[in-house]
């Protein structure tokens, strides 16, 4: 198999994940997009490891070892990320990233102070 096939697939997966990170508003979907990007990197690591081991005739397989470390780190990242998202959802009632920008306590809505003063007057 040529190296171009997994490289193109990996590039498509990475671009899809990047679009998901930049365009999505839900924190869970952003975490899923980050996982998609990490899986694209894993595919590249394994593909280049196989390609380089064929040309260099070495049996170290460092790309596959790095892939295992990346999978372990991704599992820990998604576990901590989901725990944080669930804690924020329980406190704020939403997982919308745009509404979670203000992390100070007591600011539940996004209306500016001038509009609040006009509404009470």
N, C-alpha and C positions, 0 to 999 in steps of 0.2 A: 504494500500500500504506500502511496506517496505521502509525503509530509504535508502537502498542501491541503488535503481533505480535513484532517483534524485541526489544522491551523485556521482554516476558513470557518469551520464549525465553532471553534473556540472564539474567534473574533465576533461571530454573530451572537453567540451566547453572552459575551462580555458587553457588546453594544446594547443588547436587550436589557441586561441588568443595569447598565448605566442609565438607560432611558427610564427604567423603573425607579431608580434612586432619584433622578432629577424631576420626574413628572408626578410621582405619587404623593398623596397627602396623608395616607394612613401609615402609621409607624410599622405595623406588621408587614405591609406590602413592601416597605422600604427594606426591612430586614430580609425578606424573601429575595429581593433583588440583589442585595449584597451577597447572599448565598449563591445566587446564580453567577455572579461575577467570580466568586471564589472557585466554583466548579469549572468555569472556563479556564481559569489559571491552572487548576489541577489537570485538566485535559491537555493543556499545552505542556506542562511538566512531563507527563507520561509520554506524550507523543515525541517530544524532543529527546527524552531519555532513550526511547527505543531507537530513534533515528541515529543518535550519537553512539549507542552501543553497537549498532551494526557497522558503523564506519570505523570506530576505534577498536573494536573487538575487546572491549573491557566488560567485566561483569559486575561492576560496582552498583549500578542502578541507583544512583543518587537522586534522580528525578522522582522515582517511585517512593523513595524514603521521604523526600520533601513533601510529596503528596500526602503521605500518611500523617505527617506533622500538621499540614494545612487542614486536613479533615478534622483532626483532634482540636485544633485551635478554633475552627469554624463551629464545631459542636459546642465548645465552651462559650463562644461569643453569642451564639443564638440562644443558649440557655440563659445567660446573664441579660441579654437584650430583651428577651420575652419577659423575664422577671421584672425588669425596669418598666417595660411598656404596661404590664398588668398593674403594677403599683401606681403608675401615673394615671391609668384609666380608672382605678378605684378612687383615687383622690380627686381627679378633675372631671370624670365622667365622659371623656373623649380621648381618642388616640389620634386626632387630627393634628398634624405637625404644625400647621399655621396657627392654630388656636393655642398651642402649647409654648409659643415663643416667650411669653411673659411667665417666668417661673416664680415670681414673687407671690407670696400668699395674700389673698384678699382681692385679687384682680381677676374676677371670673369672666367679665365681658371685655370686648375690644373697643368700647366707645371711649373717645378721648375725654379728658376732664372738662374741656370747654363745652362740649356738647352736653355733658351731664349738668353743668351749671345752667345752661340755657333751658334744659328740660325741666329743672326744678324752679326756675324763675317765672 
